[in-house]
Amino acid sequence: MTKIKKKMILGTVIIVLLIGCGIYIYAQCVGPVYQSSPWDTYDVRINNNCYSYAFNTMKSTFPHSPGYGSGFDECFPFDATDCCLKDEGEMVSRVLADMKKKLTLNISLSSASGSCLTGGTKVYMAIKPYDPNNPSIPGDVHFYRQDGPGGEWSHNRGSSFAINYYDYDDWRDITDPEDAAASLGYTVGGTYFCYCAGTTEQGATGAPIQ
């Protein structure tokens, strides 16, 4: 929380700003619009995934899986006992911890019907646990972002191209990310976030990616 103290010293007003830990102040939120082309070059795709795409941060330094950027152990996609891929609360904690490390992202929990701050972006997260009955298919967590307030949703899968439809062979527009995620086997959890992207340190060139 920002506090302002004023002291009179020899007739001069000195303003002391004390910024509380963990609170970030932005002139505005920068919400993304859907434009796949910046994300579709090979160099970008191999350094980004659905996690960085959803949080609109095109950088190879963005955590490649939730929690990895904030000191959590990496998730093991072929381990049925790994709480990272079966426990929604664990995954939420990882996302929130990562975002506290990113000074340009101010994040909070939301809901399907909740609204974000003006210019803020809504993200949906769902989990696909590892199924030992299908040992060749890894567990996973997937993220979607809403492009504009009340707008449709987009995502990408791993190092593939960014899309604003269900899947590369399913061209339905995404108006409900829960249904889109379930169609791909992401049936655990269902958490919504709102985040406010600042105007610096976001994107490959230091500017917000649109």
Buried (B, 14 or more C-beta within 10 A) or exposed (E): EEEEEEEEEEEEEEEEEEEEEEEBEBEEBBBBEBBEEEBBEEEBBEBBBBBBBBBBBBBEEBBBBBBBBBEBEEBBBEBBEBEBBBBBEBBBBBBBBBBBEBEBBBBBEBEEEEEBBEBBBBBBBBBBBBEEEEEEEBBBBBBBBBBEBEBBBBBBBEEBEBBBBBBEEEEEEBEBBBEBBBBBBBBBBBBBBBBBBBBEBBBBEEEBBE
